[in-house]
Amino acid sequence: MTDALFAASDGTAIAHRTYGSGARVVTALHTLSLDGSWYAGLAEELGPSYRMLCPDFRGHGGSEEGPEPMTLSRLAADVVELWDHLGIETSIVLGVSMGGMVAQAVAASAPTRVEALVLTATGGGFAEDAREGALQRLAGVRAAADMSALVPATLERWFGADGAAADVDRARATLERTSTRVHADALEAMLDVGRFGPPEPAVPTLVVGGDADISAPPAAIDALAAKYPGARRVSVPGPHLFALTDPAAFAAEVRAFLDEHPAPWTRETPR
C-alpha cells in the first residue's frame, strides 16, 4: 500500500492510497465522513488482478477542504484529475453510499474513462419524502455544535444494531473527529445526485444493496438499477455498509461481475 498527495486544479491537496499492482484499476470511493482506508479489506479480497485506487474526498481523511463548495461535480472532477496525474486512462469505478453518487457523477462527466460501474448502497435520486427527511437531517447537522449527538443514530444506520464492535468503534472515532460543516456539506452535495443520468455510451453496471439497509432500502436500489439500462441488480445480506464489514462476500459479487466484463485493454497491450 502506498499513500500520496496530489494538488487538484484549484490547489487543494487530495490524499490517495493504492493497494496492489494488478493490471485493472478499481477506483473505490468512500461514504461521507469516512475515508479510503476503509477499502483495505476489499482490496485484499479482490486479489492480485486489480490495483485499487482510494482517494479521500475533500475534507475527509488526509485531504484538505479546499476553497470550492463540496459538490458531487467537484468531487468527480478530483477523481478524473487524479487519474490524469497518475496516467490512468480508464478505470472501474466503485462507490459505496455517497461514493456511489460521486461514481455516478464521474461516469456522467467522463464516460469514456469508465470501464464499469459498481454502485453500492446508494441511490440515483431522492423521492419527495426521502428528500424531506434528508433536509431535516441536514438542518440538524448544521445546527449541532459537534458530531457527538449525531453519532449513535449514524452508526445504527450504517451497521445495524448488531454491528461488529471493531467496525463500530473505528467509525465512531472517525465521526467524532469530523466537523459538522464537512458532514453537512457532504449531505447537501448528495441531494444533487438526481441530475446525473447514465453515461453515454453505456458502461457495464452492477448495483448492489443490503437487504437490511435502511439508508438505501431495496426499493431505492431497484430504482437505481432501473435508471441504468442493462444493470445487474444484486441483493446481499447486511446493513448499509455491508461492503466494508463483509468485504469477502462483497468482493465475490464484484469479481463475478468483472469477470464477465474483461478490460478492453491492459497496460501490456497497446491501444
GIGIPE-V731405 format. One record per residue. N is the residue number from 1. RES is the residue in one letter. PHI is phi in degrees with one decimal (999 if undefined). Layout:
BEGIN
n: <N N>
res: <RES RES>
phi: <PHI PHI>
END
This chain:
BEGIN
n: <1 2 3 4 5 6 7 8 9 10 11 12 13 14 15 16 17 18 19 20 21 22 23 24 25 26 27 28 29 30 31 32 33 34 35 36 37 38 39 40 41 42 43 44 45 46 47 48 49 50 51 52 53 54 55 56 57 58 59 60 61 62 63 64 65 66 67 68 69 70 71 72 73 74 75 76 77 78 79 80 81 82 83 84 85 86 87 88 89 90 91 92 93 94 95 96 97 98 99 100 101 102 103 104 105 106 107 108 109 110 111 112 113 114 115 116 117 118 119 120 121 122 123 124 125 126 127 128 129 130 131 132 133 134 135 136 137 138 139 140 141 142 143 144 145 146 147 148 149 150 151 152 153 154 155 156 157 158 159 160 161 162 163 164 165 166 167 168 169 170 171 172 173 174 175 176 177 178 179 180 181 182 183 184 185 186 187 188 189 190 191 192 193 194 195 196 197 198 199 200 201 202 203 204 205 206 207 208 209 210 211 212 213 214 215 216 217 218 219 220 221 222 223 224 225 226 227 228 229 230 231 232 233 234 235 236 237 238 239 240 241 242 243 244 245 246 247 248 249 250 251 252 253 254 255 256 257 258 259 260 261 262 263 264 265 266 267 268 269 270 271>
res: <M T D A L F A A S D G T A I A H R T Y G S G A R V V T A L H T L S L D G S W Y A G L A E E L G P S Y R M L C P D F R G H G G S E E G P E P M T L S R L A A D V V E L W D H L G I E T S I V L G V S M G G M V A Q A V A A S A P T R V E A L V L T A T G G G F A E D A R E G A L Q R L A G V R A A A D M S A L V P A T L E R W F G A D G A A A D V D R A R A T L E R T S T R V H A D A L E A M L D V G R F G P P E P A V P T L V V G G D A D I S A P P A A I D A L A A K Y P G A R R V S V P G P H L F A L T D P A A F A A E V R A F L D E H P A P W T R E T P R>
phi: <999 -123.8 -113.6 -157.4 -124.5 -138.7 -95.7 -68.6 -63.2 -98.1 89.8 -70.8 -79.1 -112.6 -81.9 -152.4 -132.0 -125.0 -114.9 81.1 -142.8 -67.2 -73.4 -96.8 -95.6 -114.1 -92.2 -106.7 -112.4 -90.1 -86.3 -62.6 71.2 -103.2 -155.9 -67.3 -64.4 -67.8 -93.3 -58.7 -64.8 -65.6 -59.4 -64.6 -72.2 -66.4 96.7 -73.8 -75.4 -122.5 -115.9 -103.0 -104.4 -127.3 -77.9 -96.3 -61.1 -52.7 78.2 -119.0 54.0 -94.4 -90.5 -73.1 -72.4 83.3 -82.0 -91.2 -60.0 -80.4 -121.6 -61.6 -65.0 -67.5 -64.3 -64.9 -62.3 -59.4 -63.6 -65.1 -64.8 -64.6 -57.1 -59.5 -61.0 -92.2 73.2 -91.8 -82.7 -138.1 -153.1 -69.8 -119.5 -120.3 -140.5 -111.9 57.5 -56.5 -60.2 -67.5 -72.0 -63.6 -58.5 -64.6 -68.1 -61.9 -64.1 -70.4 -88.9 -139.8 -61.5 -75.8 -92.3 -106.0 -77.7 -162.3 -116.7 -124.5 -104.8 -129.6 51.3 -140.4 -135.6 -110.5 166.0 -116.6 -65.3 -57.3 -69.2 -67.8 -64.1 -62.0 -62.7 -65.9 -65.9 -65.4 -65.5 -60.4 -61.8 -64.2 -68.6 -59.9 -83.7 -78.4 -73.9 -154.0 -85.5 -56.5 -75.2 -93.4 -64.5 -56.9 -66.8 -63.3 -62.8 -67.6 -62.5 -73.9 -114.7 75.4 -75.2 -116.6 -63.8 -61.2 -58.0 -63.2 -66.6 -63.1 -65.8 -64.3 -66.3 -59.2 -61.1 -67.9 -61.1 -68.1 -86.8 -78.9 -76.4 -62.7 -62.9 -63.9 -62.3 -68.1 -61.0 -66.5 -59.9 -65.7 -60.5 -63.3 -64.3 -91.5 -62.7 -62.9 -83.4 -98.0 -89.3 -64.6 -68.4 -126.6 -69.2 -65.6 -124.0 -56.8 -133.6 -112.3 -117.3 -123.4 -132.6 -88.1 -71.3 -114.5 -82.1 -95.5 -82.6 -126.7 -67.4 -52.1 -64.1 -68.2 -66.6 -59.9 -64.5 -64.5 -61.4 -67.6 -72.8 -110.6 -54.4 79.7 -64.6 -90.4 -109.2 -127.2 -111.7 -128.5 -68.2 132.9 -84.9 -56.6 -99.0 -56.2 -64.5 -93.0 -87.3 -132.4 -63.6 -65.1 -66.1 -66.2 -60.8 -61.8 -66.6 -66.0 -61.3 -59.4 -66.9 -68.7 -62.7 -82.4 -130.6 -63.3 -61.5 -72.1 -161.8 -133.8 -64.1 -86.4 -111.5 -59.6 -89.4>
END
